[in-house]
Amino acid sequence: MGGVVEYTIPRELYVPLRELKECFHRRMVVFSGLNSGLYAGLLVKEYCRIVKPEVSILYAADNLESSSIYREFKNVVEGLGNVKFEGVLYKDSEKVLGLTYDILVLDLTEQLKPNDVGRLVEVVGGGGLVIAITPKIGEWEKTVTRFQKKLIVSPYNEKDVKHRFTKRFIKNLLNHEGIWIVEDGKVLHGKPLPVKFKPKRKILIPSNIKFPLRLYELAKTQDQVEALSKLEKLLTENYRKTVILITANRGRGKSAVLGLGAAGLLYMLGQRRKIKIRITAPSYSNIKTVLEFAEKALNVLGVKVEKIRSRGLILTLKSKLGVIDCVSPTRIIKRKADIVFVDEAAGIPIPLLFKILTSFKKIVYSSTIHGYEGSGRGFRLRFLKTIKAEKKFNLEEVEMEASIRYDDGDPMEKWLYDTLLLDAEPVSLSQEEIEQSKPEEAFYEEPNLDEWFTNYEDELKEFFGIYVLAHYRNRPDDLAILGDAPHHHARVLKLPNRKIVASLHLADEGLVPDSEIKAIIEGANPPGNVIPSCIVRYYPIYSEFAKLKGVRVVRIAVHPDIEDRGFGSYALKKLCLEAKEKGYDWIGSSFGLTYQLLNFWVKNGFIPVHLSPGRNIVSGEYSVFVVKPLTEKAWKIVEALSREFRIRLVEALSDTYFDLEPETAWLLLKETYKPYLSEVKLTSPQFSRISAYARGLMTYEAASDAIKILVKSHFLCSGLLRLKLKREFELALIAKTLQGKSWDKASKLSGVKPTTIKSTIREAVGEMFKYYGEREAIKLL
């Protein structure tokens, strides 16, 4: 006669629970196989009994109510009266940033997205528990997740998906301390971890503080106290620019101290006059915590605050003392502000950070050094180096090291950073290596990614570490995309001593089927094939390009110690030779447009073929697409694309691209290698007026229509058939004639002196009229 099966957690799991009772670290338990949701619920029940009676739980999954595992778990924990329980879909996981939970349940049975793991594990506080629910360990590495399905492009299918990241994930679960694995109710892995008790350090508040004592009493660590003390420097009315840099790993209370500091500055400075404090960050989720702590601090200081919302989000705290206001990075430089806070500065492009630097007198930059938001190491290396070189700045630095959510030495932090390469760094180079390294002596190699993801972790870290210091917006997903996408691969440059000094992340593109081309023309946006899809969408007449075989350079970066020495160009040269040998038709890339980046690609023979019609809302940059043809077939199409792009650009510079920097536009319009002569179409009266202007008999304004036709034709010509004009002439023509700027603005943007801008334009038009006008005169006769 059968009875009801009584399920209990394995007795070994009481070990991590007792450890959590005694320390302020975190532990992880992985449940795989049968009844995982039930066992997870039972573990929570025991956690409430042994560790903490009142518990907050976050359950994260791709699906909730339709999941049998979720229902199984929920049935157990809902009966516990001392549990606060909420669920979140992975796609909405940014909403919980800044919150802290005792227990996190990650349902990884259908989805393993590195960004979600990196973001969510860090919401668990000290003494807390991470529960992961997974497929059976032996089957997991063969499971195709929803994330991996999005990496599949034509002509690949699910069988072609690599599972390197999942294998690496499993390996790290088995190799790290503080993690227990249970399959079908039996413990497969886990061992006790000695609890190292560290007494809490007493927080010491300086005696000579300027902010109210009540504000300092909200600080949780000595690091936060020090940061607040540095922010007091902004209270001084000083004619010199003051910059404060705050850096920290995740969970150090950086955003919280920004909020406290903003409140303190508003409270103190607002006594004299109403002030405006602007806060910006790559996304609202970064700002949310800052505003919450600013509001909390103002309430403690007795300041009545009105919260102003926009689209359901709190964006402004308004009081009689002034406002604390949230603004996007691209818009903040157009606003007035007494003090600007830039949170997660590593996620904002360096050029935009410099614009903020030159636009305001008092600025606070803060950045995560390591974490899923991207690394602040590159930010410190590149941006801080420039600031320090400026003698006229007051610069104050604070690095926050003490964690707020958990004690130092937390095993979950180590596991997370190791698994997602959050603390990746490039290899160290000696002074001798830096001085003697030459590109032509480096080895161009294709790494074995299977080995990198399982055995040669140091090289994988060095590879990604170079991107970190190159100020790329690094995300854990990038690691999984390189490892698992069937069409993604890598190349490196290594010194003779085998040290990696250049990293290339590549993706095969092209060979797009007719059905997909048709779908793109009709508005579809299939995954992958970034460059072919762009060409088809904006130049459907040249859809044949999508059938060619190409390589997109997703990322390329050189070790910062040997930049500007030709290693990047050498890597591209070797890539082009390899691609040509293997029968590829083209190599291309797309990136946020800056003069420096574009110049690198153009000087290496890449031709601009598209510029996004709008700037990125976060970076403030246009996206540009460049292509280098490798075959005659590709050359013919790219030549035509280049001409179409130039036509579009010269016509749109007075409208869509009115705010584009003239020197960047000049580089986009730089002549290509193959000669092309654009016809100058002038009426007889236009010809006469431009002739009179060139001879000094007429004003620019009287002949501007004819001048514009001539200038457009000049920039549409290429190769030997294009007149060689001085760079300053062409910059002035772009700013004044094509963009329609005022004389003063054209002078400033082109670098031509205000006293000579008019004569410069007249001289340039005279040269063009003489060169192109003779042909036009013959036609008019």
N, C-alpha and C positions, 0 to 999 in steps of 0.2 A: 504494500500500500504506500503510494508516494505522498510525501508531505511538501509543504512550501519551503523552497530553498531560502535559507537565511544568508544574505550576502554581508560580508564584512571586509574591511580593508586588510591587506596583508600586515601582519604584526610588525614587519620591518619598517613600515612607514611611520610608526610611532617615533622612530629615531629622529627624522628631520623635524617632526612636530615638537619634540622636546628641545631640539636645538633652537628652534624659533622662539620658544618660550624664554630662552636664556640670552639671546643676542638680538642685535638690531640689524641683522643681515637678512637676506632672502634665500629661499630654496625653491627648487623646481621638481615637480613630479609629472612624469609622462605616462599617460594611460593609452595603451593601444589594444586593438582586438575587441573581444566581446564585452558588452556591458560597461563600456568606458564612461559613459555619462553617469551611470549609476555609481560606479566606484568614485568618480570625481565628486559626486554629491555626498557620498559617505565620508570622504576625506575632509570635506568642508565641515561636516557635522562634528567630526573629531577635533578639527582645528578650533571650532567654537568652544569645545569642552576643555581642551588642553591649553591652547595658546591665548585666545582672546574671546570673551563672551559676546561682544558686539562686533559684527563683521560687515564690511562693505565689499561687495563682489561685482566685478565687471566681467560679463560673458561676451566674447567677441567671436564672430563667425561670418561666413558668407551668406548663410541663411539662418533664420532663427525659428520662427513658429513652424516652418515646414520640416524642421530637422528633428528626427527621432532622438538623437543624442541630446539635443537641447531640452526636449520635453522630459527625457529621462532624468537629466540633471535637475531641472526645475521642479519636478515632482518631489524630489528629496529635500531641496533647500527651502522651498516655499513653506514647508511645515515647521521651519525653525523661526521662532518669533523674534529672534535677535539679529536677523540678517537683513541688510539693505542690499537689494539685488537689482541690477539693471543690465540690459543687453545692448550691444552696439554692432552694427554691420561694419565690416572692414572698410567699406567705401566711405563711412562716416567717422572713421577713427580719429581724425584730426580734432573732432569736437571734444574729446576727453583730454586733450593736451593740457597740462597744468593741474589736473586733478590727481588725487592720490587714493588708491584702493588697498585693502588688505589682501584681497585675492583676485587674481586675473585668471580666467579660463580662456584658453586659445583653442578653438576648434580648427585643427589643421588637417582634417580629413579630406577636404576638397580644395583647400587653398593654402599655399605657403608663399606669401608675398613678403620679401625681406623688409620693405618699408614699414609694413604693418607690425611685424615682429619688433623691429627697432623702436617704433613709436610706442607700442603698447606695453612692452615689458617694463619700461621706465615709469609707468604710472603706479607700480607696486612699491609701497613703502617698506622700510625696515621692519623685520618681523613678519613680513608678508610672504605669500605663496603664489608661485606661478604654476598653473596646471595646464599642461598641453595634452590635447586629445588628438591622436594620430592614427593613420592606418597601421596595420601590423608592420613591425620594423623591416621584416624581410620583403614585404610587398611595397613599402612606401616609396622606395627609390624608383619603382616602375610606374607609379601613379602619375598621370598627367593632370596637373592642377589647372585651374581656370587662368591663372597668371601665365603658365606655360603655353596654354592654347592661344593666347594673344600674341605669342612670339612666333607663331607659325605663319609663314608667307608662302605664296606660290614659288616654286612647285613642290614645297615640302608638305608633309603631313605629320600626324601625331607620332608615327614610328620614328621620325627623324629627330624628335626632341631629345636633347641630351639631358641627363639627370645629375650633372656634376654638383650643382648647388645643394640638392637634396642629400646626396651622398656626403657632402661636406658637413651639412647640418646635422645629420645622424652621427657622423664621426665625432663632432664636437660635443654632442650630447653624451656620448660614451666616454669621452676623454676628460671632461671637466668635473671638478668637485661640486658638491651641493646639488647634484641632479640624480634622481631616482627614476628608473624605467620599469613600468609594470605592464605585462602583456597577458591578456586573458586571466587577470587576477593574480598572476605570479610575478614576483620581483625578478627582473633580468639583470638589473644593474643598480648599483648604489652602495655607498659605504658611509659610515659616520664621519663627520667633519668636526674636529675639535673646535669648541667655541672659545674664541679669544675675546675676553671681556675687556673693553676699554672704557675707563671712566670718562664721562662727559666733561669737556673743557668748559670752564666757567667763562662767560662772556664778559669782557672788560670794556666798559664804555669810557672813552677819554674824558678828561675833566674840562677841557677847553672847547667843547662842542658849540656849534652855532645853530644847528637844527634843534628843535625841542627834544627834551629827554624822552618824551612819550613816543616819539618817532623811533629813536634808537632802541627802545624797549620792544619794538616789534621785530627786531632782527633775531634770527635763529642761530647765526654762527658769527664767529669773530671776523670772518671774511666779509660778511655783509656789513658789519660795523665799519671795517676799513673802507669798504666801497662807499658807504654813506659819507664818511669823513672826506674822501676824495671829491665827492659831488658837492661838498660845501664850497669848493674852490670857485664854483660858478656863481656864488653869491657876491663875489667881489666885482665891483664895477671897474674893469680893467680895459685899457684900449687894445691890449694884445689879444689875439685869438686864443681861446682856451679849448683844448681837446682832451677829453678823458676817455681812455680805452679800458674796458672791462672784459676780461676773457675768463672762460670757465668751461669745464666739462658739463655734460647734462646733469641735472638734479642738484646743482650747487646753489640754487636760489637766485640766479642772475636776473631773470625777468622780474622776480619779486622785488629785488633791491632797486631796480629801475623804477618800479612803481612807487616805492617808498621815497626814493630820491626826487622823483617828479613832484610828488605831493609836498615834500619839504621845501623845494625851490619855489613852488607856487605859493605856499604859505608864507614864506619869508619875504620874497620879492613882491608879492601881491599886496603887502601892507603899504607899499609906497605908491604903486600904480598897477593897473590891471596888466597882466602879462599873458603871453601866448607860448605854450609849450607844445611843440609838435612831436609826434612819435611816428616812426615809420619802420617797416619790416617787410620781408618778402611775402608774408601772408598774414591774414588777420589772426590766425591761430597763435602766431608769435606774440601779437600785441595783447591778446585777451588777458593773459595773466598780469601784464604790466598795468592795465587799466583796473583790474580787480584789486590789486594791492594799492594802487593810487587812491581808489575810492575808500578802501578800508582805512588807510592812513589819514585821509582828510576827515573822515568821520571821527577818528580818535582825536584829531586836533580840533574838533568842534566846528568844522567848516561844512556848511550846508551845500550839498551837491545836487545838481540837476543832471540826470543822465539823458543824453540826446541820442536817439537811435536813427539808423538809416538802413533800410532793407532788413529790418529785424535785428541788426547788430548794434551794440553800443559803440559809438565812435567818438563821442565827446563827453567830457565831464566839465560842466559849466558851474562857476561859482562867482561870488562878488569879487574874488581876488583875480579872476582870469579864467582861462580855459586850458585843459589838457586835451589835445585833439589828435586823432589818428588820420594820417594821410598816406597815400601810396608813394613808393619811392620816386616814381616819375613825376608826380605832381608836387612833391614837397619843395622842390627848388623854385617853384612859382609862387609859393606862399611866403608870407612874412612870419617870422618867429623870433622870440627872444632866446629860446633854447631849443635845440633839436636833439632828440634821442633816436638813434638808429640801432634797432635790435636785430640780432642775427645778421650782422653786416657781412659775414662771409658768403651769404646767399645773394648779395647784391653786387652787380658788376663793378669792378674797380673804377672805370670812368665815371659812373654815376656817384660813387662814393666821393670822388674828387670834386664833382660838381657841388655836392652837398658841403664839402669842406670849404670851398671858395665862396659859397653863398651865405654862410652864417658865421656868427662870431663865437657862439658857445655851442659846442657839439659833444655829445656822448655817443661813442661807438661801443657796442657790445657784441660779442660773438662767442658761439660755442666752439671750443677748440676741437673736440671730438664728439661725434654724435650723428644721429641720422640726418640732422639738418644740413650736414656738410661740414667740412673742416675749416677752422679758423686759422690753421697754420699758414696757409697760403695768404690769407688776409693779413696776418701779422708780418709775414716776410716781405710782401710787396708794398702794402699800403703804409705800414708803420715805418718802413725804411725811408720812404719819401717824407713823411711827417717829421721824422727825427732830423732829417737834413735841413729842414726849415727852421732857422734860428728864431724867427719871429713868432713861433707858436709856444704857448705854455702847454706842455704835454704831461699828463698824469696817467700812470698805468696801475691797474690792479688785476691780479690773477687770483680767482677764487678756487680753492682746492677742496675745501671741506664740503662733503655731501650733506644735504638736508634730509633727504628721504631715507637714507640708510648710512651705516657706518662705513669707513674706509675698509678696503679689503673684501668687499661683498663679492661672493663667488658668481652671482648672476651678472654683475657688471662685467667681470672678466670674461665670462662665457659669451655675453652679447657682443663685446668689443672684438673678441677673437673671431667669432663666427661671421660677423658682418664686416670685418676689417675696418671698424670705426676709428681705430688708432693707427692706420697704415701710414708708414713713413718711407721716404726713399732711402736708398743706401747712402751711408756716409762716404764722402770723397775726401781724401787727404789733399793738402795744398799742392803736393807734387802731381797728383792725379788731375787736379783741376787745371794746373798750368800746362801739363804735357799732353793732355787728351786731344786727339785729332779725329774729326769725323771719318776720314778715309781709313783710319786704323780700326774703326769699330766694326763689329760683326752684326749683320742684319739677319735676324733669325725668326722662325715661326715656333713659338713655344708649344709644348705638348700640354694642352689645357687639362687633359685627364690627369696628368701627373701633378700639374700645378694645384688642382683643387683637392688632391688627396695627399700628396707626399711633399711637394716643394712649396710649402706655404710661404717661406721667406721670399721667394721670387714673386709670388702672387702679391704679397704685401708691398714689395718694392715697386712693382708695376703700378699698383693703384696709388701708392704713396706719391709718385710723381704727379699724378692728377691732382692730388690733395694740395700740393704746393704750387700747382699751376692755377689755383683758384677756380677749378671746375666746381660746379654745383654737384657735389658727389652725393649719391644716394645708394643705400644698400641694394636697391633694385638693379643698379648698374652691374653689380657683381653677378647676380643671377642671370641677367640678360647675356652677358659675355659667356657664362658657363653653359647655359641651357639652350639658347636660341640656335637652331641648326645652321643659320646663315651668318652668325657672328664669329669672328676669330680675332686673333691678336698677332702683332709683330713687335719686336723689340730691337733696340740697338744695345749691344753690350761692349764694354771696353775689353781689351785683351785679357784683363784679369777676371772677366765674366760678370762684372757689375753692370746692372741695367741702368742706362742713362737716357733712354727714350722709350716712350710707350705709345703704341698705336692700337686703338680699338677699331676694328673694321667690320663692315657688313656688306655681304653680297646683295646686289640689287639688279633689277631688270628682268628680262625674259618674261615679262608680264603677259598673261593670256588675253586674247581678244575680249573675252567676256568681262574681265576685270577692268580693262581699258574703257570699255563701254560704260561700265558702272561708275567709274571715276568721272567721266564726262557728264554723267547724269547726276552727279552730286555725292556719290558714295565716298567713304574715306576708309579704305581697307588698311589693315596694319602693314607696317614695313614699306619697302619701296618708296622711301621718302622723296628722293630726287625724281624718279620717273613719274610718280603721282603728281608732283608739283608741275612738271613739264606738261603732262596730259591735261591737267586742270586749267592752266593759264595759257597754254599754247596747243590746243587740241589738234591743230593742223599738222603739228609735228609729233603726233602720238607714236609714230614709228620709233622714236627714241626709247620708249618703254620696252621695246622688244630687244634692244641691245643689252649686252651683258656688262655690268659695271660694278665698281667697288665704292662704297661710301665710307669716307674716313669719319667715323663717329666722334673720335677724340684723338688728338695727337698732342703730346707734351714732352718737353725735355727737362732733365734734371736742372733745377734752378741754379746750381753752382756753375753750370757750363752753358747757360743760355746765350743766345746771340753769337754763337761760335760756328754756326752752320750745321749742327747736328739734326735739326728739324728738316732742313732742306735736303740733307743727305738721306734721311729716312724716306722722304717722299720720292727722291730719285730712285732709290732701291725698290720702293713699292711699285713705281711706274714700270721699271724694267721687269719685275716679277709678273705684274699684271699683263703686260704685253706678251710675254713668253707664254702665259697661260691662256691667251686668247680673249682677254677682256677688251671691251671697246672704249671704256672711259673710267676715269676716277673722279670722284666729286666729294663735296662736303657742304654742309650747311651750318651756320653759326651766327651768333649775335654780332651785328656789324659794328666794328670799331676800325679806325684807320690802321692801327698797328696789325690787327689780325688780317684784315683784307690785304694789306701790303705783303704780308708773308705769303699768302696764297697766290696773289697776282705775280709776284716776282718768281714764283715757281711754275709759272705757265698755266695757271688756272684762270678760267674766263667766267666772269659773272653772267648769270643767265636769268636770275630772278631776285627781286627784293620784295619782302612782304609789304602789303599796303598799309599796315599799321605797326606801331611799336609794341613790344611786349609790355604788358601792364606792370610787371614787376621790374624787369631789367631796364626798361626804357629804350631798348635797342630794337632796330629793325633786324629781321632775319634775312641773310643773304645766302644764295645758292651759287656755288662755283663748280665748274666742270672742266676737266682736262681731257680732250679727245686723244685716243690712242690708235684709232684706225681711221682710214680715209672716209668710211661711211659715217662714223661719229663726227668727224671734222665738218662734213657738209651740213649736218643737222645743227651742230653747235654754232657754226658760223651764222646760220640763219637765226638761231635763237638769240645770239649775241646782238644781231642787228635789231631784232624785234624788241629786245630788252632795252637797247639804247633809245629807240624811238619812244618807248613807253616812259623811260626815265626823263628824257629831255622835255617831253610834253607835260610830265607830272611834277617837275621841280617847282613850278609856281603854285602848285596846289597840294597834292598828296604829300610830297616830300619838301615842302617849303621850309621845314625846320631841319633838314638834313645839312650837316656841316659841308661847306663847299669843297674842302680838301678830300672828304670821303666821296662826294659825288664825282670829283675829278678823277679819283682812282677807279671808280666804277666805270667811268667813261674813257679810261685810258685806252689807246689804240691796241687792237689785237694784232697778231702776227700777219695774217693774210690781208693783202690790200683790198680796199673797197672804197669807191668814190660815190658819195651821196650827191645827187643832183640838187643844185641851188635853183629854186624856182622863184624868181623875182619878176614882177611886172615891170614895164618900162619906167613908170614913175618911181617905183621903189628903187630901181637901179640908179636913177638919177639922184634921188635923195641920199642914198647911201654913199654915192660918189662925192656929193657935196659935203656930207658929214666927214668923210675921210680927209677931205682937203681943208677942213676947218671952216667951211662956209655955212654950216648948219649945226644946230644943237643936237645933242643925243636924243632928247625927247621928240624932236621933229622927225627923226628917222628911226625911232625905236622899233617900229613894226618890221622894217626891212632888215635892221641889224639882227633882230631875233631870228629871222629866217636864215640869215648867213651863219649865225653862231650855232644854231641847231644842226645845220648841214655839216659844219666843221666837226662837231662832236660825233656825228654819225659816220664820218670817214674813218678809215683805219689803214694801218700799214704804211707803205711808202707813199700812198696817195693822200695822206693827211699832212697838212702843213705843220711843221715843227714850230710851235709857239713856246715862249717862256712860260714856266709853270705859274708865275704870278699873274701873267696875262690871262691864262685860262681860269684861274681861281676867281679873278675879278669878273670875267665874263659870266661865269656860273652864278655868282652872287647877284650881280646887277641885272644881267640880261635874262638868264633862265629862271632865276628865283624872284626877280622883281623887287630886290631889296632897295632901300633908300641909299643914297650915295654914302652917308655916314656908316650905315650898317654894312654895306658892301666893302667899304674900306677896312672896317674892323675885322670882318670875317675872312677877307682875302689876304690881309697883312700888308696891303698897299697903303701908303700914307694918304691921309685925307687931302693933302695938297696936290697929290699927283694922280689920284684915282681917275679923274676925268680924262687926263691926258693919256694915261695908261690904256684906258678903254679905247680911246680914239686911235692910238697907235696900233693896238691889237686888231681893231676892225680894219684899219688901213692895210695891214699886212694880209689879212684874210681876203679883203676885197681884191687886192692885187693878184693873189694866188688863185682864188676861185672865180673872181669876177670876170677875168679875161674869157673864160669858157662861156660864161653867161652872156657876155657882150656879143660873142659870135652868134649865139642863138637868137638874140634880140634883133640882130641886123637883118 
